[in-house]
Amino acid sequence: MISEGRYKDVAAVILENDSLRVAVVPQAGAKTASMRLKPHGHPAAGVELLWQNPGKRFRRTGYGDSYLDGEFSGFDEMFPTISECRYESPPWQGIVAPDHGEVWSLPWDAELRGDELSLSVHGVRFPYRLSKTLSLEGPCLRARYQAENLSSLPLEFIWAAHPLFNAWEGMELILPAGMDRVVNSVPGPRLGGYGERFDFPRARLADGTIFDLSRVPKRNDRGYQKYFFAGPVAEGWCLLYEPRRRLAIGLSFPPESVPYLGVWLNEGGFAGQYNIAPEPATAAMDRIDFSKMWGWSSTLQPRECRSWYLNIAAQEGERPRGLGPDGGFR
């Protein structure tokens, strides 16, 4: 069932079935504001999967504002960059790509099509059209994406998912075998300077201590980190598992078109939030210019139209071993 509704004090579209209730706000970047696993008589029943800001009023922002001034919760699309940067190549040389990209702060066109929600938006400073189609299938939110370069010149870009999932102490990050090196992309108190490299999951920090990157630590007022796995992913999936609630959250994506994975973990040290965001991405290291420097970039060729998908699934039960391309737990 898809219906019009409200999220806080703004208009939303509600997607709902026996397993999930999802609220999307088209006028605020097509944000997936809430994703709730519905009751099934289990301790995880009715749990909100996405971080929620307190208060009953949605924090409205304008185009190009800082992401921190917005609602800063839920799941936003980041395109054509993650961190603010200046575009380097002509004819858009010197143009600023805003913080967390353009599309999170723009209103999207929305259309209900049967059991699907179709959304699209055009770039402001850059010539592209980004669209996504959302639907539910069992305990899985399916998103199909399409990015189109509307110009006759190559367009460098980053698309990255930014789902801020609620964190719990001891929550585990589960990944395919072979993903064992990471590169720090945001300077911070835990992993130090930009570009520092660490083993995964046991990272040896500057003071010689070992920090387990695969486990969410106890909430504190200091820690946060953002890193990318070094090079393309081994397989197109990642999982979060909370053992006390026996709650699993999985993301699957096509590794040939979404080959990189970043992870944002906020232990409470950034804006007081406690969340974790696995970020499948078309390019790495947070900025268009930096992704080229690392050799982990993505480009839309003239008039190219590129498609990919992202499945977000949730279930209660035993610890999964992986996630299939269709979003089914293994």
C-alpha positions as CSV (number, residue, x, y, z in Angstrom):
1,M,0.0,0.0,0.0
2,I,1.2,3.5,-0.9
3,S,-0.6,6.5,0.5
4,E,-0.1,10.2,1.3
5,G,0.7,11.0,4.9
6,R,2.9,13.1,7.2
7,Y,6.3,12.9,8.7
8,K,6.5,15.3,11.6
9,D,4.9,18.5,10.2
10,V,5.7,17.9,6.5
11,A,4.0,16.0,3.7
12,A,5.2,12.4,3.1
13,V,4.5,9.4,1.1
14,I,4.0,6.2,3.1
15,L,5.0,2.8,1.7
16,E,3.6,-0.1,3.9
17,N,3.2,-3.8,3.9
18,D,3.1,-6.6,6.5
19,S,6.8,-6.2,7.3
20,L,7.8,-2.5,6.9
21,R,6.4,1.0,7.1
22,V,8.6,3.6,5.2
23,A,8.1,7.4,5.1
24,V,9.5,9.4,2.2
25,V,9.6,13.2,2.0
26,P,9.7,14.2,-1.7
27,Q,10.0,17.9,-1.0
28,A,13.2,17.4,1.1
29,G,15.5,15.5,-1.2
30,A,13.3,12.5,-1.4
31,K,14.6,11.6,2.0
32,T,13.6,8.2,3.4
33,A,12.8,9.7,6.8
34,S,11.7,6.6,8.6
35,M,11.9,2.8,8.1
36,R,10.2,0.8,10.8
37,L,10.2,-3.0,11.1
38,K,6.6,-3.9,12.0
39,P,5.6,-6.1,15.0
40,H,5.9,-9.9,14.8
41,G,5.9,-10.7,18.5
42,H,9.7,-10.4,18.8
43,P,11.9,-8.1,20.9
44,A,12.8,-6.2,17.7
45,A,9.2,-5.7,16.9
46,G,8.3,-2.2,15.9
47,V,11.9,-1.0,15.9
48,E,12.8,2.2,14.0
49,L,15.8,1.4,11.9
50,L,16.8,5.0,11.0
51,W,18.2,7.7,13.3
52,Q,15.5,10.2,14.2
53,N,16.1,13.8,15.4
54,P,14.0,14.8,18.4
55,G,11.2,17.3,18.1
56,K,8.0,17.5,16.1
57,R,9.1,20.0,13.5
58,F,11.1,19.1,10.4
59,R,14.2,21.2,10.0
60,R,13.8,22.9,6.6
61,T,16.7,24.0,4.6
62,G,17.5,25.7,1.2
63,Y,19.6,24.7,-1.7
64,G,23.3,24.7,-0.9
65,D,22.9,24.9,2.9
66,S,25.1,22.9,5.2
67,Y,23.8,19.4,5.7
68,L,24.1,19.9,9.5
69,D,21.5,22.7,9.3
70,G,18.9,20.3,7.9
71,E,17.0,17.4,9.4
72,F,20.3,15.4,9.5
73,S,18.6,12.0,10.0
74,G,17.1,9.1,8.0
75,F,18.4,8.2,4.6
76,D,19.5,10.9,2.1
77,E,20.9,10.6,-1.4
78,M,24.4,12.2,-2.0
79,F,25.0,13.4,-5.5
80,P,27.2,14.6,-7.3
81,T,29.6,14.7,-4.3
82,I,29.6,13.9,-0.6
83,S,31.8,16.7,0.8
84,E,31.8,20.2,-0.6
85,C,34.5,20.7,-3.3
86,R,35.2,22.7,-6.4
87,Y,34.8,20.9,-9.7
88,E,38.1,20.7,-11.5
89,S,37.3,20.0,-15.2
90,P,35.9,22.4,-17.8
91,P,33.4,23.7,-18.6
92,W,32.3,23.6,-14.9
93,Q,35.8,24.3,-13.6
94,G,35.7,26.2,-10.3
95,I,32.0,25.6,-9.6
96,V,31.3,24.5,-6.0
97,A,29.5,21.2,-5.5
98,P,27.6,21.8,-2.2
99,D,28.0,19.9,1.0
100,H,26.5,16.4,0.7
101,G,25.7,17.2,-2.9
102,E,22.8,19.0,-4.5
103,V,19.9,16.7,-4.4
104,W,19.3,16.2,-0.6
105,S,18.2,19.9,-0.3
106,L,16.1,20.0,-3.5
107,P,12.4,19.1,-4.0
108,W,11.9,16.0,-6.2
109,D,9.1,15.3,-8.5
110,A,7.0,12.4,-7.2
111,E,4.5,10.1,-8.9
112,L,2.6,7.1,-7.5
113,R,2.6,4.3,-10.1
114,G,0.6,1.3,-8.7
115,D,2.7,-0.2,-5.9
116,E,5.8,2.0,-6.8
117,L,6.9,5.6,-5.9
118,S,8.8,7.3,-8.8
119,L,10.9,10.3,-7.9
120,S,13.2,12.5,-10.0
121,V,15.3,15.7,-9.7
122,H,17.5,17.8,-12.0
123,G,20.8,19.3,-11.1
124,V,21.2,23.0,-10.5
125,R,24.9,23.7,-11.1
126,F,25.5,20.6,-13.2
127,P,23.5,19.1,-16.1
128,Y,22.1,15.8,-14.9
129,R,18.8,14.1,-14.0
130,L,18.7,11.6,-11.1
131,S,15.7,9.4,-10.5
132,K,14.8,6.5,-8.2
133,T,11.8,4.2,-8.0
134,L,10.9,2.8,-4.6
135,S,8.9,-0.3,-3.8
136,L,8.5,-2.8,-0.9
137,E,8.8,-6.6,-1.3
138,G,8.4,-8.4,2.0
139,P,10.9,-7.0,4.5
140,C,12.9,-5.2,1.8
141,L,12.9,-1.7,0.5
142,R,13.9,-1.7,-3.2
143,A,15.4,1.3,-4.9
144,R,16.2,1.4,-8.6
145,Y,18.3,4.4,-9.7
146,Q,19.1,6.1,-13.0
147,A,21.5,9.0,-13.5
148,E,21.6,10.8,-16.9
149,N,24.2,13.2,-18.1
150,L,22.2,15.8,-20.1
151,S,25.3,17.4,-21.6
152,S,27.7,16.7,-24.5
153,L,30.7,16.5,-22.2
154,P,31.9,14.0,-19.5
155,L,30.5,14.6,-16.0
156,E,32.5,13.4,-13.0
157,F,30.3,12.5,-10.0
158,I,29.8,10.6,-6.8
159,W,26.6,8.9,-5.8
160,A,26.5,7.5,-2.3
161,A,23.8,6.2,-0.1
162,H,23.7,7.9,3.3
163,P,21.4,5.8,5.6
164,L,21.9,6.7,9.2
165,F,20.9,3.5,11.0
166,N,20.4,3.6,14.7
167,A,23.4,2.1,16.5
168,W,23.5,-0.1,19.6
169,E,26.6,-1.1,21.6
170,G,28.0,-4.3,20.2
171,M,26.3,-4.1,16.8
172,E,28.4,-5.9,14.2
173,L,29.4,-4.9,10.7
174,I,29.6,-8.0,8.6
175,L,31.3,-7.9,5.2
176,P,32.4,-10.3,2.4
177,A,35.7,-12.0,2.8
178,G,38.7,-10.1,1.5
179,M,37.6,-6.6,2.6
180,D,40.5,-6.1,5.0
181,R,42.0,-2.6,4.4
182,V,40.4,0.8,4.9
183,V,41.5,4.4,4.2
184,N,40.4,7.3,6.5
185,S,38.4,9.9,4.6
186,V,37.5,12.3,7.4
187,P,40.1,13.5,10.0
188,G,38.9,12.6,13.5
189,P,39.9,11.7,17.0
190,R,39.8,7.9,16.4
191,L,41.5,7.3,13.1
192,G,43.6,10.5,12.8
193,G,44.4,12.3,9.6
194,Y,43.0,12.0,6.1
195,G,44.4,9.1,4.1
196,E,45.6,7.1,7.1
197,R,45.4,3.3,6.3
198,F,44.3,0.6,8.7
199,D,43.7,-3.1,8.7
200,F,40.0,-4.2,9.0
201,P,38.6,-5.2,11.4
202,R,41.5,-4.8,13.9
203,A,42.9,-1.3,13.3
204,R,46.1,-0.4,15.1
205,L,45.7,3.2,16.2
206,A,48.5,5.9,16.5
207,D,48.8,5.2,20.3
208,G,49.4,1.5,19.6
209,T,45.9,0.3,20.8
210,I,43.7,-2.0,18.7
211,F,40.2,-0.8,17.8
212,D,37.7,-3.2,16.4
213,L,36.1,-1.5,13.4
214,S,33.5,-4.2,13.0
215,R,31.8,-3.5,16.4
216,V,29.9,-0.4,17.5
217,P,31.5,0.8,20.8
218,K,29.8,2.1,23.8
219,R,28.2,5.5,23.2
220,N,30.6,8.3,24.2
221,D,31.0,12.1,23.6
222,R,34.3,11.9,21.6
223,G,34.4,9.2,18.9
224,Y,33.4,9.3,15.2
225,Q,35.0,8.1,12.0
226,K,34.5,7.8,8.3
227,Y,36.5,5.5,6.1
228,F,36.4,3.7,2.7
229,F,37.5,0.2,2.0
230,A,40.6,0.3,-0.2
231,G,39.6,-0.5,-3.7
232,P,36.5,-2.1,-5.2
233,V,34.3,-4.3,-3.0
234,A,34.7,-8.1,-3.1
235,E,30.9,-8.5,-3.4
236,G,27.9,-6.2,-3.5
237,W,26.6,-6.4,0.1
238,C,27.1,-5.5,3.7
239,L,25.2,-6.3,6.9
240,L,24.6,-4.9,10.4
241,Y,23.6,-7.3,13.1
242,E,22.5,-6.4,16.7
243,P,22.8,-9.6,18.7
244,R,20.7,-8.6,21.7
245,R,17.7,-7.8,19.6
246,R,18.6,-10.5,17.0
247,L,18.1,-7.7,14.4
248,A,19.8,-7.8,11.0
249,I,19.9,-5.0,8.5
250,G,21.4,-5.7,5.0
251,L,22.2,-3.7,2.0
252,S,22.8,-5.2,-1.5
253,F,24.0,-3.3,-4.6
254,P,25.6,-4.1,-8.0
255,P,29.4,-4.1,-7.5
256,E,30.1,-3.5,-11.2
257,S,28.4,-0.1,-11.1
258,V,28.6,0.7,-7.3
259,P,32.1,-0.6,-6.6
260,Y,33.0,1.2,-3.4
261,L,31.9,1.1,0.2
262,G,32.3,3.8,2.9
263,V,31.3,3.6,6.5
264,W,30.3,6.5,8.8
265,L,30.2,5.5,12.5
266,N,29.2,8.2,15.0
267,E,29.8,7.0,18.6
268,G,28.2,10.2,20.0
269,G,31.1,12.5,19.3
270,F,29.5,14.3,16.4
271,A,26.4,16.4,17.1
272,G,25.6,13.9,19.9
273,Q,24.2,11.3,17.5
274,Y,24.7,7.5,17.8
275,N,24.4,5.9,14.4
276,I,26.1,4.0,11.7
277,A,25.9,4.4,7.9
278,P,27.3,1.9,5.4
279,E,27.6,3.9,2.2
280,P,27.6,2.1,-1.1
281,A,29.1,4.5,-3.6
282,T,30.1,4.9,-7.2
283,A,33.4,6.6,-6.2
284,A,35.4,6.9,-3.0
285,M,37.0,9.3,-0.6
286,D,34.1,11.8,-0.3
287,R,35.0,14.4,-2.9
288,I,35.0,14.4,-6.7
289,D,38.6,15.8,-6.9
290,F,39.9,13.5,-4.2
291,S,38.3,10.4,-5.8
292,K,40.3,11.2,-9.0
293,M,43.5,11.6,-7.0
294,W,43.0,8.2,-5.5
295,G,42.1,6.6,-8.8
296,W,38.6,5.6,-7.4
297,S,36.4,7.9,-9.4
298,S,33.3,7.7,-11.6
299,T,32.2,9.6,-14.7
300,L,29.1,9.8,-16.8
301,Q,30.0,10.0,-20.5
302,P,28.2,12.5,-22.8
303,R,24.5,11.7,-22.8
304,E,25.1,8.5,-20.9
305,C,22.3,7.1,-18.8
306,R,23.5,4.7,-16.0
307,S,21.3,2.5,-13.8
308,W,21.9,0.6,-10.5
309,Y,19.9,-0.6,-7.5
310,L,20.0,-0.6,-3.7
311,N,18.1,-3.1,-1.6
312,I,17.7,-2.5,2.2
313,A,16.3,-5.5,4.0
314,A,15.6,-6.2,7.7
315,Q,14.8,-9.3,9.6
316,E,14.8,-10.7,13.1
317,G,16.5,-14.0,13.9
318,E,19.9,-15.6,13.7
319,R,23.0,-13.9,12.5
320,P,23.1,-14.0,8.6
321,R,26.1,-15.0,6.6
322,G,25.5,-12.6,3.8
323,L,22.9,-11.0,1.5
324,G,21.9,-11.9,-2.1
325,P,21.5,-9.4,-5.0
326,D,17.7,-9.6,-4.4
327,G,18.0,-8.5,-0.8
328,G,17.5,-12.0,0.6
329,F,19.5,-13.0,3.7
330,R,21.7,-16.0,3.5
